């Protein structure tokens, strides 16, 4: 039966009901009414059999077998109807019981029950379908049992009142007659309860919904007329009016409709939406309860109150309903808790970054607004931007970048207190809000940079991270400062750090000249010393007696606002601005001046970028400084720092020889790191090697010692001096001494300091 034929089916039901009603008046006599009544019953039964057979031939699996079983049951029922019509119309026996008709009639519940179980099995949900969360509760299984007991108890009361009680109390002619009579209401009760329970606990969008509903209606209709028949038999009635047989006509008709409907023929717009309310599930358990209430009310009004069985079962049903309502209240409470938890989760998602779990821009702006509104409340705003984060994404992909961002977030959280706010504003930008009693803001920034400089593990590889930070401390005397203004200042300071060469912290200071910029300061000096620029010196000692043999000149720069910028930062900025040669010349000139002015008989080491090796300007600067300050060339060592590789090894070697012709010695700095290699050592005729600190600060002392011995032995064969850098502990000093080093440099022998302080603390008197 297709969707377009539903109106035809409805019309057929209406016409059938009208015929039953009209025939019940027996306008043409009782005999004619009985013939019409029996003909309608037999026609409906045969129609159900024909529909079942026809559709079963076109379908497969469970869809076929439940139809075959129903068709068999209706065939037996139709044969029983034939026998019944013979007894009633031809033989004139009235209502014979037991008879052959009972065999046919009672075969239907057996086959129908089996068909319902097959139909239920056929209606197992496909794997792709799942219950919606709203349809499952913590007490779903208990609720199913209670609903089943409520339906069973209510239908039992109705059946008991309609026929079963009368049959039990009646005195039948013999036990067989009594057994046959009571079989009708009992079998009907079982099959009706099964059908109703399948309807109640089914979902709206199940594929066999229409089959089940139509079959259930037909079964209930047959059961109703069976109950009337059993009652009439129990009281010895001679005939059964056509009105009472209405269920025997409509029941097979609805069953025929159920057999015709096939899954997949329902229109899409007729299916209930997923998660919708199934009103059958809500109402059907209480329909028989309502019927029981009306029945007992009618009995009380008629003065024939319910008997003891009705009262006992009715009380049980009432308690079952109360228990079911209690479960509903508990489930509603659980659902409300789920809704509340869901709202909390949505709120958290709306104000937190999904990747790192930190506050997002909206939450950070809200907390900053509230912090600004509190007068005289100290606060610090730090804007953090990871340097060159795009390189991480390019190297490891966005998944690797996400891993790094999450790890950075955890380290930022470890640097602040529980009440402070750390937020991810987007991409690789973070913001930190510190409120209340605070440590020195610069100390907090240094702590953040310190933890970020420790390598991060990304997909099994250690990755170094640097960050540029802008730090803002609002002035309590400044009126009407807003959160947007503070964020703008922090952002400006952070980008000022980017221009300085990254990996630095810039504290916001109001300035007409704009944020600090080392290349600009170098240009404004016009060959002189930029404001805040100077040198410190670190001793290089003989390991035998730890007396200074030389010093290394190291550049330092402090911005006008007092911020000490790391050498890596401002040197990188100068190189990026094309001022590297000017910076090298400035350091060389200052180093020669100060070592001469101090009157120290020490060699001075000056760093020069490898990219300028071979440039005529470098050689002129060296010669000019030596001549200007009367410094013997043998007391100057030019260290080649390999922040970039030597562009032309042959040209570089020629440049080194020209410097050596001046009497200057040349050293290869940080050997063992950067771009240094044995190829470079072979190509460049240097005089001295400085071993990188990584060779003496590893986690495998024995391996480090072996490597140091090998390098020192190689340099001895090449007649090269060796300086071990980064010596901070006595164990490291012992390691390089055993390896054969004669000179070393590191914090163990002195930190970088002005020459005046260095002379007093490192050069013994006499």
Order of alpha helices (4+ residues) and beta strands (2+ residues): alpha-alpha-alpha-alpha-alpha-alpha-alpha-alpha-alpha-alpha-alpha-alpha-beta-alpha-beta-beta-alpha-beta-beta-beta-alpha-beta-alpha-beta-beta-beta-alpha-alpha-beta-alpha-beta-alpha-beta-alpha-beta-alpha-beta-alpha-beta-alpha
